């Protein structure tokens, strides 16, 4: 079972993929977000090449748990990913994932400027690792 997590953004979509054992999340280069058709095709190829069985898509929620301003757009994107790849797609809470990713990159010695090209995929890796580590999480087959 291989799972990929996506951190949706209009400019960039962060990508992370689990290892073959489903234990660790590995960030991949981000996908430019402006051309939706190209993004969906890249995700279809990722599914085929990596054997992805499920995509996780970060759902923007406010700290109180209500849907954020871009939630509807993310839900539409998740449906497009499902339709185009034929994979199960699960929406997961992405609250504070970018903050965690930024802290980890900063702790790794990267400045804010150096983080720009890595932050989206690092946030996707935070989402995926949390999902992989959750003992009560339903895992796809």
C-alpha positions in Angstrom: 0.0 0.0 0.0 1.3 3.4 -1.0 -0.4 6.6 0.0 0.3 10.1 -1.3 -0.7 13.4 0.5 -1.4 16.6 -1.2 -1.2 20.1 0.2 -3.4 22.1 -2.1 -2.5 25.6 -3.1 -3.3 27.8 -6.1 0.4 28.4 -6.9 1.9 25.1 -5.7 0.6 21.7 -4.6 2.8 20.0 -2.1 3.3 16.2 -2.6 4.5 13.5 -0.2 4.5 9.7 -0.7 4.7 6.9 1.8 7.4 4.3 1.6 6.7 0.8 0.5 6.0 -0.3 4.1 3.6 2.5 4.8 5.7 3.8 7.7 7.4 7.0 6.6 6.3 10.0 4.5 8.8 11.4 1.9 8.3 14.8 0.4 8.4 15.1 -3.4 8.9 18.2 -5.5 5.8 20.3 -5.6 3.5 20.5 -8.6 2.8 24.0 -10.1 -0.8 24.6 -9.3 -1.9 26.9 -12.0 -2.6 24.3 -14.7 -5.2 21.9 -13.2 -5.1 19.5 -16.1 -1.3 19.1 -15.9 -1.6 18.6 -12.1 -4.2 15.8 -12.6 -2.1 14.2 -15.3 1.0 14.3 -13.0 -1.0 12.7 -10.2 -2.3 9.9 -12.6 1.3 9.2 -13.6 2.4 9.2 -9.9 -0.4 6.6 -9.1 0.8 4.4 -12.0 4.6 4.7 -11.3 4.5 4.5 -7.5 1.5 2.2 -7.1 -0.5 4.8 -5.1 -3.7 3.4 -3.7 -5.0 6.4 -1.9 -4.6 10.2 -2.0 -4.9 12.3 1.1 -5.9 15.9 0.5 -5.5 18.5 3.2 -8.7 20.2 4.1 -8.3 23.8 5.3 -10.1 24.2 8.6 -10.1 27.1 11.0 -8.7 26.5 14.5 -12.3 26.1 15.7 -12.9 23.3 13.3 -15.2 25.0 10.8 -14.3 25.0 7.1 -11.9 27.6 5.9 -12.4 30.0 3.0 -10.9 27.6 0.4 -12.5 24.4 1.6 -15.0 24.2 -1.2 -12.3 24.6 -3.8 -10.2 21.8 -2.1 -13.3 19.5 -2.0 -13.7 20.1 -5.8 -10.0 19.4 -6.3 -10.2 16.2 -4.3 -13.1 15.0 -6.4 -11.2 15.7 -9.6 -8.2 13.7 -8.2 -10.5 10.8 -7.5 -12.2 11.0 -10.9 -8.9 11.4 -12.9 -6.8 8.8 -11.0 -9.4 6.3 -10.1 -8.0 6.3 -6.5 -9.8 6.7 -3.2 -9.3 10.2 -1.9 -9.6 11.1 1.8 -9.9 14.7 3.1 -7.8 15.2 6.2 -7.5 18.1 8.6 -4.5 20.3 7.7 -4.6 22.7 10.6 -1.1 23.9 11.5 0.6 21.5 9.1 2.4 24.4 7.3 3.5 25.8 10.7 4.9 22.4 11.7 6.7 22.1 8.4 8.1 25.5 8.6 9.5 24.8 12.1 11.1 21.6 10.9 12.7 23.3 7.9 13.9 26.2 10.1 15.3 23.6 12.6 17.1 22.1 9.7 18.8 25.4 9.0 16.7 26.8 6.2 15.8 30.4 6.1 12.3 31.6 5.2 13.5 32.3 1.7 15.1 28.9 1.3 11.9 27.3 2.6 9.7 28.6 -0.2 10.4 25.8 -2.7 10.0 23.1 0.0 7.3 24.2 2.4 4.3 22.8 0.4 5.7 19.3 0.1 7.0 19.5 3.7 3.5 20.3 4.8 2.2 17.3 2.7 4.7 15.1 4.5 3.5 16.4 7.9 -0.1 15.5 6.9 0.9 12.0 5.6 3.1 11.2 8.6 0.4 12.1 11.0 -2.0 9.9 9.1 0.5 7.0 9.0 1.1 7.3 12.7 -2.5 7.4 13.8 -3.4 4.0 15.4 -7.1 4.3 14.8 -6.9 5.6 11.2 -8.7 3.4 8.6 -6.1 2.5 6.1 -7.0 1.7 2.4 -6.4 -1.9 1.2 
